């Protein structure tokens, strides 16, 4: 098996060979190869058409372990497990023994005794690598990263990129991805820009990919993420703009507008949050002004950054994106939990 070392942990590369996915931890988008992405997307498309040939063993249990709030990620993984003929158990920080002082490694080692896979969300950046380093030998079940602090949210990026391909109807030539919002703390956008730049070429885009970043002051995309892209695929152009209008004016056709929420919970004080709150809103006027916006995506939840009068615009793709989350997560679980032949 080919592996990649990330933060001192050897993780499998997830390729077009379904065997590489069996029992694998999925922690970072860096693990996924272009062929692996195609395999997953083809499977998600079949699952969306009610293909039941990828069901898991009916006694399969998926643990969803969430130390941060979630509606879509937790529920879509749970629904995915059930729709694949398996089951789930949910654990959250309020009701687990972490309340009694148990370490996360011990909790996961416990859950690994009962479940066949563990989907984990945690507020600490990099925690997935820490638990695998400390207690990886005791957590002998696949661990799926459902969001670690401000670092990554790989399954969200997978469903985002799936949605972009699906909405474009074919592999798009010359796409501009505009990322708007809290690009400093937004883990979904960190995973998305890396996945689309390094892995999705010729699956989602051909020709050129331009990524434009628009963020309130102090919430810019980290240099480290931009550098990862420059190193991995120097053909991708990255620009930073002060305003969304400037980014749109300077974009060619085929704009994918990816909007994110300001991550209030990551701010040191409410005052800092209030200073940037409400600094951008996508509304009807903007949508009418720019035909070049092909789709609007948002990982959700939204607060006030997309006005509800945009919801019924055919280019408002965020509800379809959320639906795709079910199929992509079914694809992920079915590949990781497939029975060895
Ligand atoms: C995102 C997250 O948790 O990072 N939500 C999600 O999983 N769809 C985005 C957010 O909370 O803003």
Boltz pocket constraint, residues with backbone or C-beta under 6 A from the ligand:
constraints:
  - pocket:
      binder: B
      contacts: [[A, 69], [A, 72], [A, 73], [A, 146], [A, 147], [A, 153], [A, 156], [A, 187], [A, 188], [A, 260], [A, 261], [A, 263], [A, 299], [A, 300], [A, 301]]
      max_distance: 6.0
